[in-house]
Amino acid sequence: MHKFTVVLLAVTVTVTTLSACSIKSNSPSSYTTNTTAESSSKAQTTQPAKQNYAVTNGTDTYRGFSVKNILHSENNSDIHFNLYVPKTYDGSKAYALFITLPGYEGLYFQGVGVNIRQENFGFEAQKYNSNMIIVAPQLNGWDEDSADETIVLVEYLLSAYNIDKSKVYIEGYSGGGETASQAVGKRPDLFTAYLQVSSQWDGEYESVAKAKLPVYIAIGRDDEYYGSKKSQNAYDTLYDLYKKQGLTDDEINKILVLDIKERDYFTSRNAPNEHGGGGLFAEDDTIMSWLFGEH
C-alpha cells in the first residue's frame, strides 16, 4: 500500500495555444500533493488559467533517480517524470535545476524510465554541479502540448523545491529539442540556458532573442533525421535578431553557439550514425561546460 500526504502549494503555470511542426525521430514513498496554480506569464502567446493538480511519487529508483513520478494536472494530461534529488538537499539552500528532454525512444509509451536508461545527460550533468536537482520527463510527444507540459512541470518544481532561479537549465535531444525550443520560446523567463541536441527549432525566436536566453545548438553536419541546415537557419535567425538589437559579435558569441560536428567526430567515438551519436554530446566537456559552467 502507498502512503499519501497532502500538501498545499501555489505555483504559476501557463496554458498556451501555438501550432508547431514535428518530425519522427528516433522518493521511494508515494504521495499526492494538491496544488493550485494561476498564470502570470508575460508572453503574448499565453493565456492565464487556474489549475489544480496532484503529484504522485514513484516507488522505484534507478541510479539515484526516482522513477514513475506523475504530475496530475487539471488542464494538462498526466505528466510522467523521473527525478533526481541529491541526498544533500534539505531545502535550506537553493539548488540548480536541470531539465533533460529525451528523443523519440525515451517517450513514455516506450517504457517507464527508458529515457534515463538510454540517455546520459541526466547523469553527466551531476559532474558539473553536485547541488542540482535533475528532472527527466517522459512526455507523449514533441508538439505544443508537450511544451506546455514541460512548462507546467518546471513551474511545479520551482514551487515544490528551493530552486535557484538563476540556474534553471534545459536540454532537448532529437524530438525533445523540438519540445524544448517551443518551451523556451513560450517562457524564456523560466530558463537560464538551453542546449539543443541533434534536433530542429520549432519554437519562437523573437521572445528568446528579447530575453537574450543563451542557446547552444549542437548537431552532426549530415544528421540522418534533421540534417544541419535547419540548425544553421535557427542560428542565423537568432543572430540577425541580436544584430538588430545592436549586439556586437563578441556579445552574440557569448549567448549563441552553433556547433556542427563533422562525421569523424562520430566515427572516432564508434557512434552508429550522426543522429544517434548526438547522445555523445552528454560526454563532451566543451558542450556541457558551456551549459553549466558559463551560465
Secondary structure as a PSIPRED ss2 file (coil, helix, strand):
# PSIPRED VFORMAT (PSIPRED V4.0)

   1 M C   1.000  0.000  0.000
   2 H C   1.000  0.000  0.000
   3 K C   1.000  0.000  0.000
   4 F C   1.000  0.000  0.000
   5 T C   1.000  0.000  0.000
   6 V C   1.000  0.000  0.000
   7 V C   1.000  0.000  0.000
   8 L C   1.000  0.000  0.000
   9 L E   0.000  0.000  1.000
  10 A E   0.000  0.000  1.000
  11 V E   0.000  0.000  1.000
  12 T C   1.000  0.000  0.000
  13 V C   1.000  0.000  0.000
  14 T C   1.000  0.000  0.000
  15 V E   0.000  0.000  1.000
  16 T E   0.000  0.000  1.000
  17 T C   1.000  0.000  0.000
  18 L C   1.000  0.000  0.000
  19 S C   1.000  0.000  0.000
  20 A C   1.000  0.000  0.000
  21 C C   1.000  0.000  0.000
  22 S C   1.000  0.000  0.000
  23 I C   1.000  0.000  0.000
  24 K C   1.000  0.000  0.000
  25 S C   1.000  0.000  0.000
  26 N C   1.000  0.000  0.000
  27 S C   1.000  0.000  0.000
  28 P C   1.000  0.000  0.000
  29 S C   1.000  0.000  0.000
  30 S C   1.000  0.000  0.000
  31 Y C   1.000  0.000  0.000
  32 T E   0.000  0.000  1.000
  33 T C   1.000  0.000  0.000
  34 N C   1.000  0.000  0.000
  35 T E   0.000  0.000  1.000
  36 T E   0.000  0.000  1.000
  37 A E   0.000  0.000  1.000
  38 E E   0.000  0.000  1.000
  39 S C   1.000  0.000  0.000
  40 S C   1.000  0.000  0.000
  41 S C   1.000  0.000  0.000
  42 K C   1.000  0.000  0.000
  43 A C   1.000  0.000  0.000
  44 Q C   1.000  0.000  0.000
  45 T C   1.000  0.000  0.000
  46 T E   0.000  0.000  1.000
  47 Q E   0.000  0.000  1.000
  48 P C   1.000  0.000  0.000
  49 A C   1.000  0.000  0.000
  50 K E   0.000  0.000  1.000
  51 Q E   0.000  0.000  1.000
  52 N E   0.000  0.000  1.000
  53 Y E   0.000  0.000  1.000
  54 A E   0.000  0.000  1.000
  55 V E   0.000  0.000  1.000
  56 T E   0.000  0.000  1.000
  57 N C   1.000  0.000  0.000
  58 G C   1.000  0.000  0.000
  59 T C   1.000  0.000  0.000
  60 D E   0.000  0.000  1.000
  61 T E   0.000  0.000  1.000
  62 Y E   0.000  0.000  1.000
  63 R C   1.000  0.000  0.000
  64 G C   1.000  0.000  0.000
  65 F E   0.000  0.000  1.000
  66 S E   0.000  0.000  1.000
  67 V E   0.000  0.000  1.000
  68 K E   0.000  0.000  1.000
  69 N E   0.000  0.000  1.000
  70 I E   0.000  0.000  1.000
  71 L E   0.000  0.000  1.000
  72 H E   0.000  0.000  1.000
  73 S E   0.000  0.000  1.000
  74 E C   1.000  0.000  0.000
  75 N C   1.000  0.000  0.000
  76 N C   1.000  0.000  0.000
  77 S C   1.000  0.000  0.000
  78 D C   1.000  0.000  0.000
  79 I E   0.000  0.000  1.000
  80 H E   0.000  0.000  1.000
  81 F E   0.000  0.000  1.000
  82 N E   0.000  0.000  1.000
  83 L E   0.000  0.000  1.000
  84 Y E   0.000  0.000  1.000
  85 V C   1.000  0.000  0.000
  86 P C   1.000  0.000  0.000
  87 K C   1.000  0.000  0.000
  88 T C   1.000  0.000  0.000
  89 Y C   1.000  0.000  0.000
  90 D C   1.000  0.000  0.000
  91 G C   1.000  0.000  0.000
  92 S C   1.000  0.000  0.000
  93 K C   1.000  0.000  0.000
  94 A C   1.000  0.000  0.000
  95 Y E   0.000  0.000  1.000
  96 A E   0.000  0.000  1.000
  97 L E   0.000  0.000  1.000
  98 F E   0.000  0.000  1.000
  99 I E   0.000  0.000  1.000
 100 T E   0.000  0.000  1.000
 101 L E   0.000  0.000  1.000
 102 P C   1.000  0.000  0.000
 103 G C   1.000  0.000  0.000
 104 Y H   0.000  1.000  0.000
 105 E H   0.000  1.000  0.000
 106 G H   0.000  1.000  0.000
 107 L C   1.000  0.000  0.000
 108 Y H   0.000  1.000  0.000
 109 F H   0.000  1.000  0.000
 110 Q H   0.000  1.000  0.000
 111 G C   1.000  0.000  0.000
 112 V C   1.000  0.000  0.000
 113 G C   1.000  0.000  0.000
 114 V H   0.000  1.000  0.000
 115 N H   0.000  1.000  0.000
 116 I H   0.000  1.000  0.000
 117 R H   0.000  1.000  0.000
 118 Q H   0.000  1.000  0.000
 119 E C   1.000  0.000  0.000
 120 N C   1.000  0.000  0.000
 121 F H   0.000  1.000  0.000
 122 G H   0.000  1.000  0.000
 123 F H   0.000  1.000  0.000
 124 E H   0.000  1.000  0.000
 125 A H   0.000  1.000  0.000
 126 Q H   0.000  1.000  0.000
 127 K H   0.000  1.000  0.000
 128 Y C   1.000  0.000  0.000
 129 N C   1.000  0.000  0.000
 130 S C   1.000  0.000  0.000
 131 N C   1.000  0.000  0.000
 132 M E   0.000  0.000  1.000
 133 I E   0.000  0.000  1.000
 134 I E   0.000  0.000  1.000
 135 V E   0.000  0.000  1.000
 136 A E   0.000  0.000  1.000
 137 P E   0.000  0.000  1.000
 138 Q E   0.000  0.000  1.000
 139 L C   1.000  0.000  0.000
 140 N C   1.000  0.000  0.000
 141 G C   1.000  0.000  0.000
 142 W C   1.000  0.000  0.000
 143 D C   1.000  0.000  0.000
 144 E H   0.000  1.000  0.000
 145 D H   0.000  1.000  0.000
 146 S H   0.000  1.000  0.000
 147 A H   0.000  1.000  0.000
 148 D H   0.000  1.000  0.000
 149 E H   0.000  1.000  0.000
 150 T H   0.000  1.000  0.000
 151 I H   0.000  1.000  0.000
 152 V H   0.000  1.000  0.000
 153 L H   0.000  1.000  0.000
 154 V H   0.000  1.000  0.000
 155 E H   0.000  1.000  0.000
 156 Y H   0.000  1.000  0.000
 157 L H   0.000  1.000  0.000
 158 L H   0.000  1.000  0.000
 159 S H   0.000  1.000  0.000
 160 A H   0.000  1.000  0.000
 161 Y C   1.000  0.000  0.000
 162 N C   1.000  0.000  0.000
 163 I E   0.000  0.000  1.000
 164 D E   0.000  0.000  1.000
 165 K E   0.000  0.000  1.000
 166 S E   0.000  0.000  1.000
 167 K E   0.000  0.000  1.000
 168 V E   0.000  0.000  1.000
 169 Y E   0.000  0.000  1.000
 170 I E   0.000  0.000  1.000
 171 E E   0.000  0.000  1.000
 172 G E   0.000  0.000  1.000
 173 Y E   0.000  0.000  1.000
 174 S C   1.000  0.000  0.000
 175 G H   0.000  1.000  0.000
 176 G H   0.000  1.000  0.000
 177 G H   0.000  1.000  0.000
 178 E H   0.000  1.000  0.000
 179 T H   0.000  1.000  0.000
 180 A H   0.000  1.000  0.000
 181 S H   0.000  1.000  0.000
 182 Q H   0.000  1.000  0.000
 183 A H   0.000  1.000  0.000
 184 V H   0.000  1.000  0.000
 185 G H   0.000  1.000  0.000
 186 K H   0.000  1.000  0.000
 187 R C   1.000  0.000  0.000
 188 P H   0.000  1.000  0.000
 189 D H   0.000  1.000  0.000
 190 L H   0.000  1.000  0.000
 191 F C   1.000  0.000  0.000
 192 T C   1.000  0.000  0.000
 193 A E   0.000  0.000  1.000
 194 Y E   0.000  0.000  1.000
 195 L E   0.000  0.000  1.000
 196 Q E   0.000  0.000  1.000
 197 V E   0.000  0.000  1.000
 198 S C   1.000  0.000  0.000
 199 S C   1.000  0.000  0.000
 200 Q C   1.000  0.000  0.000
 201 W C   1.000  0.000  0.000
 202 D C   1.000  0.000  0.000
 203 G C   1.000  0.000  0.000
 204 E C   1.000  0.000  0.000
 205 Y C   1.000  0.000  0.000
 206 E H   0.000  1.000  0.000
 207 S H   0.000  1.000  0.000
 208 V H   0.000  1.000  0.000
 209 A H   0.000  1.000  0.000
 210 K H   0.000  1.000  0.000
 211 A H   0.000  1.000  0.000
 212 K C   1.000  0.000  0.000
 213 L C   1.000  0.000  0.000
 214 P C   1.000  0.000  0.000
 215 V E   0.000  0.000  1.000
 216 Y E   0.000  0.000  1.000
 217 I E   0.000  0.000  1.000
 218 A E   0.000  0.000  1.000
 219 I E   0.000  0.000  1.000
 220 G E   0.000  0.000  1.000
 221 R C   1.000  0.000  0.000
 222 D C   1.000  0.000  0.000
 223 D C   1.000  0.000  0.000
 224 E C   1.000  0.000  0.000
 225 Y C   1.000  0.000  0.000
 226 Y C   1.000  0.000  0.000
 227 G C   1.000  0.000  0.000
 228 S C   1.000  0.000  0.000
 229 K H   0.000  1.000  0.000
 230 K H   0.000  1.000  0.000
 231 S H   0.000  1.000  0.000
 232 Q H   0.000  1.000  0.000
 233 N H   0.000  1.000  0.000
 234 A H   0.000  1.000  0.000
 235 Y H   0.000  1.000  0.000
 236 D H   0.000  1.000  0.000
 237 T H   0.000  1.000  0.000
 238 L H   0.000  1.000  0.000
 239 Y H   0.000  1.000  0.000
 240 D H   0.000  1.000  0.000
 241 L H   0.000  1.000  0.000
 242 Y H   0.000  1.000  0.000
 243 K H   0.000  1.000  0.000
 244 K H   0.000  1.000  0.000
 245 Q C   1.000  0.000  0.000
 246 G C   1.000  0.000  0.000
 247 L C   1.000  0.000  0.000
 248 T C   1.000  0.000  0.000
 249 D H   0.000  1.000  0.000
 250 D H   0.000  1.000  0.000
 251 E H   0.000  1.000  0.000
 252 I H   0.000  1.000  0.000
 253 N H   0.000  1.000  0.000
 254 K H   0.000  1.000  0.000
 255 I H   0.000  1.000  0.000
 256 L E   0.000  0.000  1.000
 257 V E   0.000  0.000  1.000
 258 L E   0.000  0.000  1.000
 259 D E   0.000  0.000  1.000
 260 I E   0.000  0.000  1.000
 261 K E   0.000  0.000  1.000
 262 E C   1.000  0.000  0.000
 263 R H   0.000  1.000  0.000
 264 D H   0.000  1.000  0.000
 265 Y H   0.000  1.000  0.000
 266 F H   0.000  1.000  0.000
 267 T H   0.000  1.000  0.000
 268 S C   1.000  0.000  0.000
 269 R C   1.000  0.000  0.000
 270 N C   1.000  0.000  0.000
 271 A C   1.000  0.000  0.000
 272 P C   1.000  0.000  0.000
 273 N C   1.000  0.000  0.000
 274 E C   1.000  0.000  0.000
 275 H C   1.000  0.000  0.000
 276 G H   0.000  1.000  0.000
 277 G H   0.000  1.000  0.000
 278 G H   0.000  1.000  0.000
 279 G H   0.000  1.000  0.000
 280 L H   0.000  1.000  0.000
 281 F H   0.000  1.000  0.000
 282 A H   0.000  1.000  0.000
 283 E H   0.000  1.000  0.000
 284 D C   1.000  0.000  0.000
 285 D H   0.000  1.000  0.000
 286 T H   0.000  1.000  0.000
 287 I H   0.000  1.000  0.000
 288 M H   0.000  1.000  0.000
 289 S H   0.000  1.000  0.000
 290 W H   0.000  1.000  0.000
 291 L H   0.000  1.000  0.000
 292 F H   0.000  1.000  0.000
 293 G H   0.000  1.000  0.000
 294 E C   1.000  0.000  0.000
 295 H C   1.000  0.000  0.000
